[in-house]
Amino acid sequence: MFISMNVMFLSLIDKLVDVAADEKDKASQDFLWGFVREQVEEEATVQGIVDKIKLGGEAGLFYLDAQLGARK
C-alpha cells in the first residue's frame, strides 16, 4: 500500500512540475524539484539497503538491522 501511495504522490508531483513549466512559474518549479530530488535520494538509499540484504543474506540481516537502527 505504501508503494502505491508513493507512486501516486510522485505522479501528482510530476504533473505539477509539468504545469509549472507550462506556466513558466520558475519559483514553483524550483519548489517542486526539491521533492523530486529528495525522492531520487530516498530511492538510492533504499536500493542500497536492498543490495546489502541480497549480498548478506540471512546472516547479514541482523547486522544490517542494527546498523540501520543506529543511523540518524
C-alpha positions, -999 to +999 in steps of 0.1 A: +000+000+000+028+024+009+045+019-025+012+025-045+006+057-025+042+068-031+038+062-068+006+081-069+022+110-050+051+111-074+028+111-104+009+141-090+042+159-083+053+152-119+021+167-132+025+197-110+061+202-124+047+200-159+020+226-151+046+249-135+068+245-166+039+252-189+031+284-169+068+293-168+065+295-130+101+292-120+095+295-083+070+266-082+093+245-105+122+250-081+100+242-051+086+210-067+121+199-079+130+198-043+105+169-038+119+152-069+155+155-057+145+141-023+127+112-039+158+103-060+179+103-028+154+081-010+152+056-038+190+054-039+191+048-002+165+020-004+183+004-033+215+003-013+197-014+016+181-039-008+216-046-023+231-052+011+203-075+021+208-096-010+246-096-005+245-105+032+216-130+031+200-140+063+233-139+083+239-103+074+203-092+080+206-089+118+238-069+114+222-046+088+192-041+110+214-030+139+233-006+116+201+009+101+187+013+136+217+032+147+217+058+119+204+093+124 
